[in-house]
Amino acid sequence: MTNTIHVDVVSAEEQIYSGEAEFVVLPGVEGELGVFPRHTPLFTQIRPGAVRIKLPGQDQEELVFVQGGFLEVQPNKVTVLADTAIRAHDLDEAKALEAKQKAEDAMRDKDSAGSLASAQAELATALAQLEAIRKLRHRAG
C-alpha cells in the first residue's frame, strides 16, 4: 500500500479536490513547496499558480490553478484555502491571454500607484494561468 496524505483544495465557491495523494507541490510565496506524508506542520501563504497533486498509483497528476490563498499542512493532511481555484482543464487560454494584455496595457498607463499594483497582480495571475495551461498541455503531449 502506498503511503499517502489527504488533500483538500477549496475556494470560497466550492470544494475542488478532496482525496488521497502521494505528494503535493504548491506555489509558495518564497518558491515551490513539496509536501509529502508526515510533513512537519506548516501554515503559509501561497501565490497564484498550479497545485500539482500526485494521485496514488497513477502516473498522472491532478492540476488545480489557485489565485492565491493559504496552505495548512498537518502530518497526514494538506488543506489549500484558495481565493479562487479552477481545475487546470477548465482554464480558458483566450481569457488568460486577454487578461494578460489588459494588465500590460494598464501597467503602461500607470495613473496611480494603486492602479499599477492592481495591474501587476492581474498580470501575475494571468501569467500563472498561462503557465498552468502550458503544464497541462505538456503533460498531455
Secondary structure, 3 states (H helix, E strand, C coil): CCCCEEEEEECCCCEEEEEEECEEEEEECCEEEEECCCCCCEEEEECCEEEEEECCCCCCEEEEEECCEEEEEECCEEEEEECCEEEHHHCCHHHHHHHHHHHHHHHHHCCCHHHHHHHHHHHHHHHHHHHHHHHHHHHHC
